[in-house]
Amino acid sequence: MFRSLSTGLILLFLTSFVSAEEAKQIRIGIIGLDTSHCIAFTKILNAENPAPELANCPVVAVYPKGSPDIESSVSRVPGYTKEIQALGVEVVDSIEELVSRVDAVLLETNDGRPHLEQLRPVLKAGKPVFIDKPIAGSLADAITIFREAEEAGVSLFSSSSLRFGTKSQEARNGALGKITRCETHSPASIEKTHPDLFWYGIHGVESLFTVMGTGCKSVQRTLEDGQIVVTGKWEGDRIGIFREGKGYGGKAVGESGEGEVGSYDGYQPLVVEIIKFFRTGKPPVSADETLEIYAFMEAADESKRQGGAEVTLESVMEKAGRSR
C-alpha cells in the first residue's frame, strides 16, 4: 500500500510539473503588420477562451513597419494597426524594443526582402522566431538566415499554413504508403520584387514537399493554358508537380493507395505548431527541407530563363552560396 501511495504521489507530482510547464506564459511579439495573418493569428491567440494548447500565449506587442515599396503591403498597415490595437496589442517603435518585451517572435512582414535585417535583432536577443512565408526575398538570403540563426544558437522555422492540412499530413505520415507521384495546385500571383513562386505559389509548393519530402533533384518549368507548371524529379524516380490554379488541392499516389492532398484547413493548425515550437524549441520543419523548397522555386525561375530547360537544385544552391 505504501508503495502504491508513493507511486501515486510521484505521478501526481509529474502531472503537476508538466501542467505547470504547459501553462507557463509566453509573451509573443509581431514584426510587420501588412498581412492578414497578423490579425488572424492574434485573434486565435488572444481569444477569450483559446484552445487549451494555445492558452497563456498572448500577442502583446507589434512593430508595424514592413515593406516600403509594395503598395499592397504599405496600404494595409494603418487599418491593421487599428484592428490589432483593439485586440489589446501595444504598438512599439523598434524591433529592439519589441524583443525586450517578449519571449518569442512572429516575423510577419509580407515582403521577404527585409526579413534578414529584421531577424538580426531577434537573433541577438536570443528569442525563438517563426518567419512567415516567404522566408526571404532570395534563396541566398534564406541560406544566410539559417546560417546566422545556427551561429546565434536560435531556433526558427518557416512554413505556409498549407503544410498542416490534414490530408497532406496523413500522406506524409504514411497513409498512402511511399509516395511515387504527387500533384498540387494553388494560386500563384506574382510580385515583381520576388522570384515568381515565392510570393504566393509557395502555398502549393509547400503542400507538394509536405507530401513528397526532400530529395528533389531537378525541375522543369512550362506553361499550360497560360499557367505555370513545374515538374520536379525526386530520388527513386518519383515525380512531384506544382500547377498554378484556382483554390488549393491536389492528389498523391502511393504504393498502397491514392488520395486527395493540399487542402487549406485554416490557420489554427499552423498556430498550434508555432506554439508547440515556442514551448519546446524543436522546429516542425527542418532547415534542409525549407531550403530545398526555395531552391525548387528558384530553379523554376532559372528554368524559365532557360526556356524550359531542366535545372538542378544543386546548381541554384551553389549559385546562391551553399552546396547541398
Buried (B, 14 or more C-beta within 10 A) or exposed (E): EEEEEEEEEEEEEEEEEEEEEEEEEBBBBBBBBBBEBBBBBBBBBBEEEBEEBBBBBBBBBBBBBBBEEBEEBBEBBEEBBEBBEEBEBBEBEEBEBBBBEBBBBBBBBBBBBBBBEBBBBBBEBEBBBBBBBBBBBBBBBBBBBBEBBEEBEBBBBBBBBBBBBEBBBBBBEEBBEEBBBBBBBBBBEBBEBBBBBBBBBBBBBBBBBBBBBBBBBBBBBBEEEEBBBBBBBBEEEBBBBBBBBEEBBBBBBBEEEBBBBBBBBEBBBBBBBBBBBBBEEEBBBEBEBBBBBBBBBBBBBBBBEEEEEBBBBBBBBEBBEBEB
